[in-house]
Amino acid sequence: MSLARLVERLLQLIPVLLGVSVIVFVMITLTPGDPVDIMIGDEIVTEEQEEAMRRDLGLDRPVHERFLVFLGNAVQGDFGESFYHGRPVADVIAERLPATIELTLVAMIIALVTAIPLGVLAAIKRNSILDRIATVGSLLGVSLPGFWFGILLIMLFAVQLDLLPVSGRIGYAFEIEPITHFMLIDTLLRGRPDAFLDALSHIILPAITLGLPMTAILMRVTRASMLEVLRQDYVTFAEAKGLARHRILFRHALKNALIPTVSVAAIETGSLLGGNMIVETVFGWPGLGRLVVESIFVRNYPLVQAAVLLYAVTYVMLNFFADILYTVLNPRVKL
């Protein structure tokens, strides 16, 4: 792909991000509730004090002016101050983002490790009991709401079996000085295998809940792609040559069958970020998704706008890289 075409595709992303910014700002503005009233609560304040608070937060300006100020500052990487925390929004998001990234990566690993073998086996043993079970399981995985499935896991593994914790990143008994701010990595770097196992037990249930839809989608994509590849002439030719079955499957068929799977996996990684709000809230995971939900309740406009814009940028860029990756894996496809 030429550099000019690459730049052209990047420029096409600008209107998309601008549209997302407008939609998010309008929806937040139209949401019932006043952040000043929520911050005041039951306290008794004068009308002058209330107006001063509104002026300090910039809520006394017209809507269009507030949007232009937000957009201009956002381009420079300044998302203002959080109403609730009284600190720069970027700092608050930076504190919560590592937990969300860690949960997303673990969910993605679980999905890939589970979906690809199941998809390959379902294609090899087409119309078998294993294939039917995998197909029905994938349909359930796409259909089950994340919050409901998460509650089921909590009831089974935490309440009934008492095997896994239900909230947090690590037990209160462990104090780990952050290095990378990824708990699983920091516990290993600090030489604390006991803390690593505890952190691992905390992330298992939310990661499974978050990764379930991605597992179902990737399994179906892998199965369909594998079935298509197995019908190709070069596979038939390899079988006619007498090559071993496992060599045909893993050295010829699987290599080509994984091309759409890899592309879909890149796109679905962006979807994991969208789904983590519900999962993080259900499991009390201290990540960005839970922070966004909390900020919506207190009408923390700057933080919600910045977080949603970050989600949009991440999702758009992942789609962009997925397109590039597909052209690299399959040169016949052009952007």
C-alpha positions as CSV (number, residue, x, y, z in Angstrom):
1,M,0.0,0.0,0.0
2,S,1.4,3.4,-1.0
3,L,2.1,6.2,1.6
4,A,-0.4,8.5,-0.2
5,R,-3.2,5.9,0.2
6,L,-2.3,5.4,3.9
7,V,-2.4,9.2,4.5
8,E,-5.7,9.4,2.7
9,R,-7.2,6.7,4.9
10,L,-6.0,8.5,8.0
11,L,-7.5,11.7,6.9
12,Q,-10.8,9.9,6.4
13,L,-10.8,9.2,10.1
14,I,-11.0,12.9,11.1
15,P,-14.7,13.4,10.1
16,V,-15.6,10.2,12.0
17,L,-13.9,11.4,15.2
18,L,-15.5,14.8,14.8
19,G,-18.9,13.3,14.4
20,V,-18.4,11.2,17.5
21,S,-17.4,14.3,19.5
22,V,-20.5,16.1,18.4
23,I,-22.8,13.2,19.2
24,V,-21.3,12.6,22.6
25,F,-21.4,16.3,23.5
26,V,-25.1,16.6,22.4
27,M,-26.2,13.5,24.2
28,I,-24.5,14.5,27.5
29,T,-25.9,18.0,27.2
30,L,-29.4,16.7,26.7
31,T,-29.1,14.2,29.7
32,P,-31.4,15.3,32.5
33,G,-29.6,16.5,35.7
34,D,-27.4,19.4,36.7
35,P,-23.9,18.6,37.9
36,V,-24.0,21.7,40.2
37,D,-27.1,20.4,42.0
38,I,-25.5,17.0,42.3
39,M,-22.3,18.5,43.8
40,I,-24.3,20.6,46.2
41,G,-26.4,17.8,47.4
42,D,-28.1,18.5,50.7
43,E,-25.9,21.5,51.5
44,I,-27.5,24.9,51.8
45,V,-25.8,27.5,49.6
46,T,-26.8,30.9,48.4
47,E,-27.8,31.7,44.8
48,E,-24.6,33.6,44.4
49,Q,-22.5,30.7,45.5
50,E,-24.3,28.4,43.1
51,E,-23.7,30.8,40.2
52,A,-20.1,31.0,41.2
53,M,-19.8,27.2,41.0
54,R,-21.5,27.2,37.6
55,R,-19.2,29.9,36.4
56,D,-16.0,28.1,37.6
57,L,-17.2,24.9,35.8
58,G,-17.9,26.8,32.6
59,L,-21.6,25.8,32.7
60,D,-22.7,29.4,32.4
61,R,-21.5,29.6,28.7
62,P,-23.8,28.8,25.7
63,V,-23.8,25.2,24.6
64,H,-22.0,25.9,21.2
65,E,-19.3,27.8,23.0
66,R,-18.7,25.1,25.5
67,F,-18.4,22.6,22.6
68,L,-15.9,24.7,20.7
69,V,-13.8,25.2,23.8
70,F,-13.9,21.4,24.5
71,L,-12.9,20.6,20.9
72,G,-10.1,23.1,20.8
73,N,-8.6,21.9,24.1
74,A,-9.1,18.2,23.1
75,V,-7.0,18.7,19.9
76,Q,-4.2,19.9,22.2
77,G,-4.6,17.0,24.6
78,D,-6.3,19.1,27.3
79,F,-9.7,17.7,28.4
80,G,-10.2,20.1,31.3
81,E,-10.8,19.2,35.0
82,S,-13.0,16.6,36.4
83,F,-16.0,18.1,38.2
84,Y,-16.0,15.4,40.8
85,H,-12.3,14.8,41.3
86,G,-11.1,18.4,41.0
87,R,-8.1,17.2,39.0
88,P,-7.2,17.1,35.3
89,V,-9.3,14.6,33.4
90,A,-6.2,13.2,31.7
91,D,-4.7,12.3,35.1
92,V,-7.8,10.6,36.3
93,I,-8.1,8.5,33.2
94,A,-4.4,7.6,33.2
95,E,-4.9,6.1,36.7
96,R,-7.8,3.9,35.7
97,L,-6.7,3.0,32.1
98,P,-4.0,0.3,33.0
99,A,-6.7,-1.8,34.8
100,T,-8.9,-1.7,31.7
101,I,-6.1,-2.5,29.3
102,E,-5.0,-5.4,31.5
103,L,-8.6,-6.8,31.6
104,T,-9.0,-6.4,27.9
105,L,-5.7,-8.2,27.1
106,V,-6.5,-11.1,29.3
107,A,-10.0,-11.4,27.8
108,M,-8.5,-11.3,24.3
109,I,-6.0,-14.0,25.2
110,I,-8.7,-16.2,26.6
111,A,-10.8,-15.7,23.5
112,L,-8.0,-16.5,21.1
113,V,-6.8,-19.6,23.0
114,T,-10.4,-20.9,23.2
115,A,-11.9,-19.9,19.9
116,I,-9.3,-20.9,17.3
117,P,-8.9,-24.5,18.5
118,L,-12.7,-24.9,18.8
119,G,-13.2,-23.4,15.3
120,V,-10.6,-25.7,13.7
121,L,-12.0,-28.8,15.4
122,A,-15.6,-27.9,14.5
123,A,-14.5,-27.5,10.8
124,I,-12.5,-30.7,10.8
125,K,-15.3,-32.7,12.4
126,R,-18.2,-31.0,10.5
127,N,-21.7,-32.0,11.5
128,S,-20.4,-34.1,14.4
129,I,-21.6,-33.7,18.0
130,L,-18.6,-31.5,18.8
131,D,-19.4,-29.2,15.8
132,R,-23.1,-28.9,16.9
133,I,-22.1,-28.2,20.6
134,A,-19.5,-25.5,19.4
135,T,-22.1,-23.9,17.1
136,V,-24.8,-23.8,19.8
137,G,-22.2,-22.5,22.3
138,S,-21.2,-19.7,19.9
139,L,-24.8,-18.6,19.5
140,L,-25.3,-18.5,23.2
141,G,-22.0,-16.6,23.6
142,V,-23.2,-13.9,21.3
143,S,-26.7,-13.8,22.8
144,L,-26.0,-13.8,26.5
145,P,-26.0,-10.3,28.1
146,G,-22.7,-9.6,29.8
147,F,-24.1,-8.5,33.1
148,W,-26.4,-11.6,33.3
149,F,-23.6,-14.0,32.5
150,G,-21.2,-12.2,34.9
151,I,-23.8,-12.5,37.8
152,L,-24.2,-16.3,37.0
153,L,-20.4,-16.7,37.3
154,I,-20.4,-14.8,40.6
155,M,-23.2,-17.0,42.0
156,L,-21.5,-20.2,40.9
157,F,-17.8,-19.7,41.5
158,A,-17.9,-17.1,44.3
159,V,-21.1,-17.7,46.2
160,Q,-21.7,-21.5,45.8
161,L,-18.2,-22.8,45.3
162,D,-16.3,-20.0,47.1
163,L,-13.4,-20.4,44.7
164,L,-12.9,-17.0,43.2
165,P,-13.3,-13.4,44.5
166,V,-16.0,-11.1,43.1
167,S,-14.4,-7.6,43.0
168,G,-11.2,-5.7,42.8
169,R,-7.8,-6.4,41.2
170,I,-6.0,-7.9,44.2
171,G,-6.7,-8.8,47.9
172,Y,-6.4,-6.1,50.6
173,A,-3.6,-8.1,52.2
174,F,-1.2,-7.5,49.3
175,E,0.5,-4.1,48.8
176,I,2.3,-4.0,45.5
177,E,4.3,-1.0,44.5
178,P,3.4,-0.3,40.9
179,I,6.0,-0.5,38.2
180,T,4.0,-0.9,35.0
181,H,0.6,-0.5,36.7
182,F,-0.4,-3.9,35.2
183,M,-1.1,-5.9,38.4
184,L,-0.2,-9.3,36.9
185,I,3.2,-8.0,35.6
186,D,4.0,-6.0,38.7
187,T,3.5,-8.9,41.1
188,L,6.0,-11.0,39.0
189,L,8.5,-8.1,38.8
190,R,8.3,-7.7,42.5
191,G,8.9,-11.4,43.0
192,R,5.6,-12.1,44.6
193,P,4.1,-15.3,43.2
194,D,1.5,-15.4,45.9
195,A,0.3,-11.9,45.0
196,F,0.3,-13.0,41.3
197,L,-2.0,-15.9,42.0
198,D,-4.3,-13.7,43.9
199,A,-4.4,-11.1,41.1
200,L,-5.0,-13.8,38.6
201,S,-7.9,-15.2,40.6
202,H,-9.4,-11.7,40.7
203,I,-9.2,-11.2,36.9
204,I,-10.5,-14.6,35.8
205,L,-14.2,-14.1,36.1
206,P,-14.4,-10.6,34.6
207,A,-12.1,-11.6,31.8
208,I,-14.2,-14.7,30.9
209,T,-17.3,-12.5,31.0
210,L,-15.8,-9.9,28.8
211,G,-14.2,-12.3,26.4
212,L,-17.3,-14.5,25.9
213,P,-18.8,-12.6,22.9
214,M,-15.4,-12.4,21.2
215,T,-14.8,-16.1,21.7
216,A,-18.1,-16.9,20.1
217,I,-17.5,-14.6,17.1
218,L,-14.0,-15.8,16.5
219,M,-15.0,-19.4,16.7
220,R,-17.6,-19.0,14.0
221,V,-15.3,-17.0,11.8
222,T,-12.5,-19.6,12.2
223,R,-14.9,-22.5,11.5
224,A,-16.3,-20.9,8.4
225,S,-12.9,-19.9,7.1
226,M,-11.5,-23.3,7.7
227,L,-14.3,-25.0,5.9
228,E,-13.8,-22.7,2.9
229,V,-10.1,-23.4,2.8
230,L,-10.5,-27.2,3.1
231,R,-12.5,-27.1,-0.1
232,Q,-9.7,-25.3,-2.1
233,D,-7.9,-27.1,-4.9
234,Y,-4.5,-26.9,-3.3
235,V,-5.7,-28.8,-0.3
236,T,-7.2,-31.5,-2.5
237,F,-3.9,-31.6,-4.4
238,A,-1.9,-32.0,-1.2
239,E,-4.2,-34.8,-0.1
240,A,-3.7,-36.5,-3.5
241,K,0.1,-36.3,-3.0
242,G,-0.3,-38.3,0.1
243,L,0.8,-35.6,2.6
244,A,0.1,-36.3,6.3
245,R,-3.3,-35.1,7.4
246,H,-1.9,-32.9,10.2
247,R,0.6,-31.3,7.8
248,I,-2.1,-30.4,5.4
249,L,-4.3,-28.9,8.2
250,F,-1.6,-26.9,10.1
251,R,0.9,-26.0,7.4
252,H,-1.5,-25.3,4.5
253,A,-5.1,-24.9,5.6
254,L,-4.8,-23.2,9.0
255,K,-2.3,-20.6,7.8
256,N,-4.8,-19.3,5.2
257,A,-7.8,-19.8,7.4
258,L,-6.5,-17.5,10.1
259,I,-6.3,-14.5,7.8
260,P,-10.0,-13.4,8.4
261,T,-9.7,-14.5,12.0
262,V,-6.8,-12.2,12.7
263,S,-8.6,-9.3,11.1
264,V,-11.8,-9.9,13.0
265,A,-9.8,-10.3,16.2
266,A,-8.3,-6.8,15.8
267,I,-11.8,-5.3,15.3
268,E,-13.3,-7.2,18.2
269,T,-10.6,-5.9,20.5
270,G,-12.2,-2.5,20.1
271,S,-15.6,-4.0,21.0
272,L,-14.1,-5.3,24.3
273,L,-13.5,-1.7,25.3
274,G,-17.1,-0.9,24.7
275,G,-18.3,-3.9,26.7
276,N,-16.1,-3.3,29.7
277,M,-18.3,-0.7,31.2
278,I,-20.9,-3.3,32.2
279,V,-18.4,-5.9,33.2
280,E,-16.3,-3.6,35.3
281,T,-19.4,-2.4,37.1
282,V,-20.7,-5.9,37.8
283,F,-17.3,-7.1,39.1
284,G,-16.2,-3.8,40.8
285,W,-13.2,-3.7,38.6
286,P,-11.4,-0.3,39.1
287,G,-11.0,0.5,35.5
288,L,-12.0,3.2,33.0
289,G,-15.3,1.6,32.2
290,R,-16.5,1.7,35.8
291,L,-15.2,5.3,36.1
292,V,-17.3,6.3,33.1
293,V,-20.5,4.8,34.6
294,E,-19.8,6.6,37.9
295,S,-19.2,9.8,36.1
296,I,-22.5,9.6,34.2
297,F,-24.4,9.3,37.5
298,V,-22.7,12.5,38.8
299,R,-22.9,14.3,35.4
300,N,-19.1,14.6,35.3
301,Y,-19.3,16.0,31.7
302,P,-15.6,16.5,30.9
303,L,-14.5,13.0,32.0
304,V,-17.4,11.3,30.1
305,Q,-16.6,13.2,27.0
306,A,-12.9,12.5,27.2
307,A,-13.4,8.8,27.9
308,V,-15.9,8.2,25.2
309,L,-13.7,10.1,22.7
310,L,-10.8,7.8,23.8
311,Y,-12.9,4.8,23.2
312,A,-13.9,6.1,19.7
313,V,-10.3,6.8,18.8
314,T,-9.2,3.4,19.9
315,Y,-11.9,1.6,18.1
316,V,-11.4,3.6,14.9
317,M,-7.6,3.0,15.0
318,L,-8.1,-0.7,15.6
319,N,-10.4,-0.9,12.6
320,F,-7.8,1.0,10.5
321,F,-5.0,-1.4,11.6
322,A,-7.2,-4.4,10.9
323,D,-7.6,-3.2,7.3
324,I,-3.9,-2.8,7.0
325,L,-3.2,-6.2,8.5
326,Y,-5.7,-7.8,6.2
327,T,-3.9,-6.4,3.1
328,V,-0.6,-7.6,4.5
329,L,-1.8,-11.1,5.1
330,N,-3.8,-11.2,1.8
331,P,-2.0,-9.0,-0.8
332,R,-4.9,-9.6,-3.3
333,V,-7.0,-7.2,-1.2
334,K,-6.5,-3.5,-1.7
335,L,-7.6,-0.7,0.6
